């Protein structure tokens, strides 16, 4: 796994810390996929993430905006607004606030409900 610190990036009123993650070629069936993560620098909480997938005609990117954070037990859970953009050989690096606003469309909303956390012995 390769991690690259891309510094701060402004999203709305917030500056978020941006990190890119990639993998060595051949390390898995999806090793060509790339991931971006944006963290709140004050809390280290993940605020959003994006990834590229596929190649050629089956390629695209997804952007996940996280919301409705809540703790159940000691685990932080969140819902996700899932946005997508499909294009041949598109790379996740093209994601900017303007690109998300202008080009990406909502694919789904991931809503977690009835969360229950049990200990290992249960």
Residue frames as qw, qx, qy, qz and C-alpha x, y, z in Angstrom:
[[0.000, 0.892, 0.453, 0.000, 0.00, 0.00, 0.00],
 [0.411, 0.165, 0.010, 0.896, 1.24, 3.47, -0.88],
 [0.142, -0.842, -0.467, 0.231, 0.01, 6.55, 1.00],
 [0.379, 0.315, 0.121, 0.862, 0.46, 10.10, -0.23],
 [0.143, -0.660, -0.438, 0.593, -0.24, 13.18, 1.92],
 [0.307, 0.540, 0.446, 0.644, -1.84, 15.78, -0.36],
 [0.124, 0.036, -0.240, 0.962, -2.24, 18.50, 2.28],
 [0.219, 0.476, 0.576, -0.628, -5.31, 20.59, 2.98],
 [0.023, 0.268, 0.647, 0.713, -8.12, 21.15, 0.49],
 [0.274, 0.129, 0.321, -0.897, -11.07, 23.51, 0.92],
 [0.155, -0.369, -0.862, -0.312, -14.56, 21.97, 0.77],
 [0.291, -0.812, -0.449, -0.234, -17.25, 24.55, 1.51],
 [0.256, -0.898, 0.172, -0.313, -16.31, 26.24, 4.76],
 [0.825, -0.482, 0.288, 0.072, -13.91, 23.48, 5.84],
 [0.317, 0.672, -0.665, -0.072, -10.30, 22.70, 5.09],
 [0.960, -0.158, 0.176, -0.149, -9.93, 18.92, 5.00],
 [0.265, -0.595, 0.726, 0.223, -6.73, 16.89, 5.05],
 [0.837, 0.419, -0.139, -0.325, -6.48, 14.86, 1.81],
 [0.427, -0.441, 0.781, 0.113, -4.71, 11.49, 1.58],
 [0.740, 0.395, -0.366, -0.402, -4.32, 9.28, -1.51],
 [0.618, -0.305, 0.723, -0.059, -3.94, 5.50, -1.24],
 [0.716, 0.463, -0.401, -0.333, -2.84, 3.19, -4.07],
 [0.860, -0.266, 0.434, -0.027, -1.59, -0.39, -4.27],
 [0.196, -0.468, 0.744, 0.434, 1.23, -2.19, -6.04],
 [0.653, 0.321, -0.414, -0.547, 0.32, -3.59, -9.44],
 [0.649, 0.112, -0.746, -0.097, -0.73, -7.22, -9.18],
 [0.027, -0.194, 0.758, -0.623, -1.22, -7.10, -5.40],
 [0.413, 0.319, 0.729, -0.444, -4.95, -7.82, -5.82],
 [0.366, 0.485, 0.713, 0.350, -7.60, -8.06, -8.52],
 [0.061, 0.937, 0.318, 0.128, -8.43, -4.36, -7.93],
 [0.617, -0.401, -0.009, 0.677, -4.87, -3.08, -7.44],
 [0.303, 0.327, 0.329, 0.832, -5.40, -0.47, -10.16],
 [0.241, -0.838, -0.437, -0.221, -8.07, 1.30, -8.11],
 [0.303, 0.247, -0.320, 0.863, -7.10, 4.52, -6.32],
 [0.381, -0.711, -0.586, 0.076, -8.62, 6.00, -3.18],
 [0.118, 0.463, -0.182, 0.860, -8.84, 9.50, -1.74],
 [0.462, -0.592, -0.622, 0.223, -9.74, 10.22, 1.88],
 [0.029, 0.614, -0.075, 0.785, -10.52, 13.60, 3.44],
 [0.544, -0.417, -0.621, 0.381, -10.15, 13.97, 7.21],
 [0.220, -0.939, -0.090, -0.248, -11.06, 16.83, 9.53],
 [0.529, 0.429, -0.485, 0.549, -7.61, 17.98, 10.72],
 [0.298, -0.528, 0.380, -0.699, -8.99, 19.07, 14.12],
 [0.789, -0.230, 0.351, -0.448, -10.70, 15.76, 14.98],
 [0.082, -0.340, 0.904, 0.247, -9.09, 13.25, 12.56],
 [0.609, 0.326, 0.637, -0.342, -12.62, 12.12, 11.68],
 [0.258, 0.114, 0.746, 0.603, -13.15, 10.83, 8.14],
 [0.315, 0.468, 0.218, -0.796, -15.50, 13.27, 6.38],
 [0.756, 0.545, 0.003, -0.364, -15.61, 11.89, 2.83],
 [0.475, -0.345, 0.725, 0.360, -13.84, 9.46, 0.52],
 [0.671, 0.592, -0.130, -0.427, -13.65, 8.63, -3.17],
 [0.574, -0.262, 0.732, 0.257, -12.34, 5.84, -5.33],
 [0.497, 0.472, -0.465, -0.561, -11.84, 4.95, -8.97],
 [0.694, -0.046, 0.711, -0.102, -12.72, 1.53, -10.31],
 [0.772, 0.452, 0.445, 0.046, -12.39, -0.47, -13.49],
 [0.216, -0.428, 0.459, 0.747, -10.84, 0.45, -16.80],
 [0.038, 0.146, 0.744, 0.651, -12.09, 1.17, -20.29],
 [0.361, -0.399, -0.457, -0.708, -15.86, 1.26, -20.75],
 [0.645, -0.520, -0.560, -0.022, -16.54, -0.12, -17.27],
 [0.454, 0.013, -0.382, 0.805, -14.60, 2.59, -15.44],
 [0.238, -0.809, -0.296, -0.449, -15.87, 5.22, -13.08],
 [0.217, 0.214, -0.564, 0.768, -15.44, 7.02, -9.81],
 [0.468, -0.673, -0.560, -0.124, -17.52, 7.17, -6.66],
 [0.082, 0.402, -0.355, 0.840, -17.59, 9.90, -4.06],
 [0.516, -0.523, -0.678, 0.038, -19.00, 9.23, -0.60],
 [0.097, -0.529, 0.222, -0.814, -20.03, 12.16, 1.59],
 [0.410, -0.233, -0.826, 0.307, -20.45, 11.01, 5.19],
 [0.313, -0.435, 0.042, -0.843, -23.21, 12.27, 7.48],
 [0.785, -0.429, -0.105, -0.434, -25.32, 11.38, 10.51],
 [0.406, 0.347, -0.753, 0.385, -22.36, 10.31, 12.65],
 [0.697, -0.538, 0.111, -0.461, -23.24, 8.43, 15.82],
 [0.100, 0.411, -0.872, 0.248, -21.50, 6.20, 18.31],
 [0.891, -0.246, -0.165, -0.344, -22.89, 2.84, 19.26],
 [0.889, -0.312, -0.042, 0.332, -20.79, 1.43, 22.04],
 [0.368, -0.686, 0.255, 0.574, -17.33, 2.71, 21.22],
 [0.472, 0.158, 0.643, 0.583, -17.70, 2.43, 17.42],
 [0.193, 0.516, -0.011, -0.835, -18.40, 5.43, 15.19],
 [0.434, 0.403, 0.768, 0.243, -21.00, 4.80, 12.48],
 [0.142, 0.475, -0.087, -0.864, -22.19, 7.08, 9.68],
 [0.663, 0.579, 0.463, -0.103, -24.52, 7.19, 6.69],
 [0.365, -0.278, 0.495, 0.738, -23.22, 7.94, 3.20],
 [0.556, 0.717, 0.101, -0.407, -24.42, 9.91, 0.20],
 [0.644, -0.096, 0.624, 0.432, -23.02, 7.97, -2.78],
 [0.410, 0.789, -0.070, -0.453, -22.30, 9.98, -5.94],
 [0.759, 0.004, 0.555, 0.341, -21.04, 8.52, -9.21],
 [0.348, 0.773, -0.273, -0.454, -19.45, 9.44, -12.51],
 [0.837, 0.063, 0.509, 0.191, -18.74, 6.95, -15.28],
 [0.437, 0.834, -0.264, -0.209, -16.21, 7.49, -18.06],
 [0.934, 0.216, -0.165, 0.231, -13.53, 5.35, -19.71],
 [0.714, 0.106, -0.270, 0.637, -10.27, 5.36, -17.74],
 [0.189, -0.849, -0.003, -0.494, -11.29, 8.19, -15.42],
 [0.535, 0.089, -0.601, 0.587, -9.00, 8.77, -12.43],
 [0.425, -0.716, -0.519, 0.192, -10.08, 9.69, -8.91],
 [0.432, -0.244, -0.066, 0.866, -7.64, 12.63, -8.95],
 [0.031, 0.402, 0.401, 0.823, -10.12, 14.71, -10.96],
 [0.371, -0.710, -0.598, -0.017, -12.39, 15.07, -7.93],
 [0.154, 0.117, -0.238, 0.952, -12.66, 18.62, -6.68],
 [0.203, 0.431, 0.600, -0.643, -15.57, 20.39, -4.99],
 [0.397, 0.458, -0.188, -0.773, -16.56, 21.91, -8.36],
 [0.304, 0.163, -0.864, -0.366, -16.37, 18.54, -10.16],
 [0.001, -0.257, -0.917, 0.303, -18.58, 16.90, -7.53],
 [0.266, 0.504, 0.360, -0.738, -21.12, 19.73, -7.77],
 [0.406, 0.526, -0.282, -0.693, -21.20, 19.93, -11.57],
 [0.445, 0.351, -0.743, -0.356, -20.56, 16.40, -12.87],
 [0.099, 0.034, -0.975, 0.195, -21.45, 13.76, -10.30],
 [0.597, -0.295, -0.303, -0.681, -24.94, 12.36, -9.80],
 [0.528, -0.327, 0.619, -0.480, -26.44, 10.67, -6.80],
 [0.441, 0.134, -0.858, -0.224, -26.34, 6.89, -7.10],
 [0.637, -0.443, -0.629, -0.055, -27.69, 5.94, -3.68],
 [0.288, -0.675, 0.369, -0.570, -27.87, 6.79, -0.02],
 [0.606, -0.023, -0.764, 0.219, -26.46, 4.31, 2.45],
 [0.443, -0.568, 0.182, -0.670, -28.45, 4.57, 5.67],
 [0.372, 0.052, -0.879, 0.295, -27.53, 2.40, 8.63],
 [0.569, -0.435, 0.029, -0.698, -30.37, 1.62, 11.00],
 [0.911, -0.345, -0.007, -0.226, -31.01, -0.62, 13.95],
 [0.475, 0.548, -0.613, 0.314, -27.30, -0.84, 14.73],
 [0.821, -0.548, 0.068, -0.142, -26.41, -3.18, 17.56],
 [0.345, 0.627, -0.651, 0.254, -22.92, -3.72, 18.90],
 [0.911, -0.388, -0.041, -0.134, -22.24, -6.87, 20.88],
 [0.328, -0.712, 0.620, 0.030, -19.16, -8.03, 22.71],
 [0.357, 0.411, -0.809, -0.223, -17.11, -10.94, 21.38],
 [0.111, -0.035, 0.949, -0.292, -18.61, -13.34, 23.89],
 [0.536, 0.337, 0.407, -0.658, -22.19, -12.74, 22.68]]
